[in-house]
Amino acid sequence: MRVTIPGSTGCQPVASGSLPDASAAPRPVRPASFFSSETAMIRGQRPRTAGWQPAFPGEIARDTISLVALVTLAIFCLTSCATPDTRHQIVISAREQKLALLDRGNLMAVYPVSTSKFGLGDQPGSSFTPLGELEVAKKVGDHAPPGAVFKDRRRTGEIVAIDSPGRDPIVTRILWLRGRETQNANAYARTIYIHGTPEERNIGLPASYGCIRMRSTDIISLYDIVGRGAQVTIVDAPLTSIIPTLDSPMQLVRSGHATRVIR
């Protein structure tokens, strides 16, 4: 007797009495979704079945990278897309070697400074202090101690004492300026800063190489108040030419080397 057994190829002779028991329970058939899930697991992919789905190392790595990218983008937006400081203005008189800080047009303080000993201007490659309207483009030096040395806007780890013989690095804080006019368009590329100096004995005299120097205590105070985008005006004239209220009666108090307004 010949019968065909499902799943076999061709016909195979089967002895009498050896046929399968028809009353036996049929073998359960796995649904198609089982095989697709099993295949996906073998390939290292997430199964497309409902309910619990295991996470695989490759997916975890991709998810982590995506999360890091999103956090980095958020930090970048917070730091680079911050609202410009339109509240504060800095006015520098190269003639008087003084810097005035204003809050919504009201005088807050006046600090002694040091501008270039080579004169005024903005020629590429020069050591002049530029004139005109500029702005604070970047701030460098958060939480650095007074006298902390910066080279290429990075801390070297060294701290220089005030008036150290033979030492003249950039210290403490940096406000990097960008020109807003044709007459000072090179200021940013020339790395014109308002920064701290250890040569505090020369503050009040033209002694810099183009930047505006301040005492460490004064630049820390200024740095903590003004933000990116704050307007900076440099003039070869008395401060009163820009701030007429300096001639009006007001209550002033000296704080260290700075003069502050009491309101």
C-alpha positions as CSV (number, residue, x, y, z in Angstrom):
1,M,0.0,0.0,0.0
2,R,1.3,3.4,-0.9
3,V,0.1,6.6,0.8
4,T,1.4,10.2,0.6
5,I,2.5,11.7,3.9
6,P,2.2,15.5,3.9
7,G,5.6,17.2,3.9
8,S,7.3,14.3,2.1
9,T,8.6,14.2,-1.4
10,G,6.9,11.7,-3.6
11,C,5.3,8.5,-2.2
12,Q,6.8,6.3,0.4
13,P,5.7,2.7,1.2
14,V,4.1,2.4,4.5
15,A,3.4,-0.9,6.2
16,S,-0.1,-1.7,7.2
17,G,-1.0,-0.5,10.7
18,S,1.7,2.2,10.7
19,L,-0.6,5.0,9.5
20,P,-0.8,8.0,11.8
21,D,-3.5,8.0,14.4
22,A,-6.2,10.3,13.1
23,S,-7.6,10.8,16.6
24,A,-4.2,12.3,17.9
25,A,-4.3,16.1,18.5
26,P,-2.9,18.1,15.6
27,R,0.4,19.7,15.9
28,P,0.0,23.5,16.7
29,V,0.9,25.8,13.8
30,R,2.9,28.9,14.8
31,P,1.4,32.1,13.5
32,A,3.2,34.0,10.8
33,S,3.9,36.8,13.3
34,F,6.0,34.4,15.4
35,F,8.3,33.6,12.5
36,S,8.7,37.3,11.6
37,S,9.5,38.1,15.2
38,E,12.0,35.3,15.5
39,T,13.7,36.3,12.2
40,A,13.9,39.9,13.4
41,M,15.6,38.7,16.7
42,I,18.1,36.7,14.7
43,R,18.9,39.8,12.6
44,G,19.3,42.0,15.7
45,Q,16.2,44.0,14.9
46,R,13.2,44.9,17.1
47,P,10.3,42.5,16.6
48,R,7.1,44.0,15.1
49,T,4.8,42.2,17.5
50,A,2.5,43.8,20.0
51,G,3.3,43.8,23.7
52,W,6.8,43.6,25.2
53,Q,9.6,44.3,22.9
54,P,13.2,43.8,24.0
55,A,15.8,46.5,23.3
56,F,19.0,45.4,21.6
57,P,22.5,46.9,22.0
58,G,22.5,48.5,18.6
59,E,19.2,50.3,19.3
60,I,20.4,51.5,22.7
61,A,23.6,52.9,21.2
62,R,21.6,54.7,18.5
63,D,19.1,56.1,21.1
64,T,22.0,57.3,23.3
65,I,23.7,59.1,20.3
66,S,20.4,60.8,19.4
67,L,19.8,61.9,23.0
68,V,23.3,63.3,23.3
69,A,22.8,65.2,20.0
70,L,19.6,66.7,21.2
71,V,21.1,67.8,24.5
72,T,24.1,69.3,22.6
73,L,21.8,71.2,20.3
74,A,19.8,72.6,23.2
75,I,22.9,73.8,25.0
76,F,24.2,75.4,21.8
77,C,20.9,77.3,21.4
78,L,20.9,78.4,25.0
79,T,24.4,79.8,24.7
80,S,24.5,81.1,21.1
81,C,20.8,82.2,20.8
82,A,20.7,84.1,24.0
83,T,19.0,87.5,23.9
84,P,21.6,90.3,23.4
85,D,22.2,92.6,26.3
86,T,20.4,95.8,25.3
87,R,20.2,97.1,28.8
88,H,23.8,98.0,29.4
89,Q,26.2,100.3,27.6
90,I,30.0,100.8,27.9
91,V,31.5,104.1,27.0
92,I,35.3,104.5,26.9
93,S,37.2,107.8,26.7
94,A,40.6,107.3,25.2
95,R,41.4,110.9,26.1
96,E,40.6,110.5,29.8
97,Q,41.5,106.8,30.1
98,K,38.2,106.1,31.7
99,L,35.3,103.6,31.2
100,A,31.7,104.4,32.1
101,L,29.1,101.7,32.6
102,L,25.4,102.7,32.0
103,D,22.2,100.8,32.9
104,R,19.3,101.9,30.6
105,G,21.1,105.2,30.1
106,N,21.8,105.8,33.8
107,L,25.4,106.0,35.0
108,M,26.3,103.1,37.2
109,A,30.1,103.4,37.6
110,V,33.3,104.9,36.1
111,Y,36.5,102.8,36.0
112,P,40.1,103.9,35.1
113,V,41.5,102.0,32.1
114,S,44.5,101.8,29.7
115,T,44.1,102.1,25.9
116,S,46.8,101.7,23.3
117,K,50.2,103.4,23.7
118,F,50.4,103.5,19.9
119,G,47.4,105.6,19.2
120,L,43.9,105.1,17.8
121,G,42.7,103.3,14.7
122,D,41.8,100.0,13.2
123,Q,44.3,99.1,10.5
124,P,44.9,95.4,10.1
125,G,47.9,94.2,11.9
126,S,48.2,97.4,13.9
127,S,48.3,97.9,17.7
128,F,45.8,100.8,17.8
129,T,42.7,101.0,19.9
130,P,39.6,101.3,17.5
131,L,37.1,104.1,17.8
132,G,33.3,104.1,17.2
133,E,30.4,101.7,18.0
134,L,31.3,98.1,18.9
135,E,29.6,95.3,20.9
136,V,30.6,92.6,23.3
137,A,30.9,89.5,21.0
138,K,32.1,86.9,23.5
139,K,32.8,86.6,27.2
140,V,35.7,84.4,28.4
141,G,36.8,83.6,32.0
142,D,33.8,82.6,34.0
143,H,34.8,82.0,37.6
144,A,38.6,82.3,36.9
145,P,40.5,83.7,39.9
146,P,42.1,87.2,39.8
147,G,45.4,87.0,37.9
148,A,44.6,83.8,36.0
149,V,46.6,83.9,32.8
150,F,44.9,83.4,29.4
151,K,46.6,82.6,26.1
152,D,44.5,82.4,23.0
153,R,41.5,82.8,25.3
154,R,42.3,79.6,27.2
155,R,43.6,79.4,30.8
156,T,47.2,78.3,31.1
157,G,46.8,77.4,34.8
158,E,49.2,80.2,35.9
159,I,48.2,83.0,38.2
160,V,50.3,86.2,38.0
161,A,50.4,88.6,40.9
162,I,49.7,92.4,40.5
163,D,52.6,94.3,39.0
164,S,54.9,91.2,38.7
165,P,58.2,92.4,37.2
166,G,58.5,91.6,33.5
167,R,55.0,90.0,33.2
168,D,52.3,91.4,30.9
169,P,49.8,88.7,30.0
170,I,46.1,88.9,29.6
171,V,44.5,87.9,32.9
172,T,41.2,87.4,34.9
173,R,38.5,88.1,32.3
174,I,38.0,88.8,28.6
175,L,35.3,90.8,26.8
176,W,36.0,90.2,23.1
177,L,34.7,93.2,21.0
178,R,33.2,93.2,17.5
179,G,33.0,96.4,15.4
180,R,29.7,97.6,14.1
181,E,31.1,100.2,11.7
182,T,33.5,100.5,8.8
183,Q,36.0,102.4,11.0
184,N,36.3,99.4,13.4
185,A,35.4,96.4,11.1
186,N,38.8,94.7,11.9
187,A,38.4,94.9,15.7
188,Y,37.2,91.3,16.1
189,A,39.9,89.8,13.8
190,R,42.5,91.9,15.6
191,T,41.3,90.4,18.9
192,I,40.5,93.6,20.6
193,Y,39.4,92.9,24.2
194,I,38.5,94.6,27.4
195,H,40.6,92.5,29.8
196,G,42.4,92.3,33.0
197,T,46.1,93.2,33.3
198,P,48.7,92.6,36.0
199,E,50.3,95.9,35.1
200,E,47.9,97.8,37.3
201,R,50.5,100.6,38.0
202,N,49.9,101.7,34.4
203,I,46.1,101.9,34.6
204,G,45.1,105.5,33.7
205,L,47.8,105.8,31.1
206,P,47.9,104.7,27.4
207,A,50.0,101.5,27.8
208,S,48.3,98.7,25.9
209,Y,48.8,97.1,22.5
210,G,45.3,98.0,21.3
211,C,43.1,96.4,23.9
212,I,41.4,98.2,26.8
213,R,43.0,97.1,30.1
214,M,41.4,97.1,33.5
215,R,42.4,96.2,37.0
216,S,41.3,92.6,37.9
217,T,38.8,93.6,40.5
218,D,37.2,96.1,38.0
219,I,37.0,93.7,35.0
220,I,35.4,91.1,37.2
221,S,32.8,93.6,38.3
222,L,32.1,94.7,34.7
223,Y,32.1,91.2,33.4
224,D,29.4,90.1,35.9
225,I,27.1,92.9,34.8
226,V,27.3,93.1,31.0
227,G,26.2,90.4,28.6
228,R,26.9,89.5,25.0
229,G,25.6,92.1,22.6
230,A,26.1,95.0,25.0
231,Q,27.0,98.2,23.2
232,V,30.5,99.6,23.5
233,T,31.4,103.1,22.4
234,I,35.0,104.3,22.2
235,V,35.6,108.0,21.7
236,D,38.6,110.3,21.6
237,A,36.7,112.9,23.7
238,P,35.7,113.4,27.4
239,L,33.0,111.1,28.8
240,T,30.7,114.1,29.2
241,S,30.5,114.4,25.4
242,I,28.6,111.1,25.5
243,I,27.2,111.2,29.0
244,P,26.0,114.7,29.8
245,T,24.7,113.6,33.2
246,L,28.3,113.4,34.4
247,D,28.1,117.2,34.7
248,S,24.9,117.1,36.7
249,P,24.9,116.8,40.5
250,M,24.8,113.2,41.7
251,Q,25.9,111.3,44.7
252,L,29.2,109.4,44.0
253,V,31.2,107.0,46.1
254,R,34.7,105.6,45.5
255,S,34.8,101.8,45.6
256,G,38.5,100.8,45.3
257,H,39.7,102.5,42.2
258,A,36.2,102.8,40.6
259,T,33.6,105.5,41.2
260,R,30.1,104.4,41.7
261,V,26.7,106.2,41.7
262,I,24.4,106.0,44.7
263,R,20.8,106.2,43.8
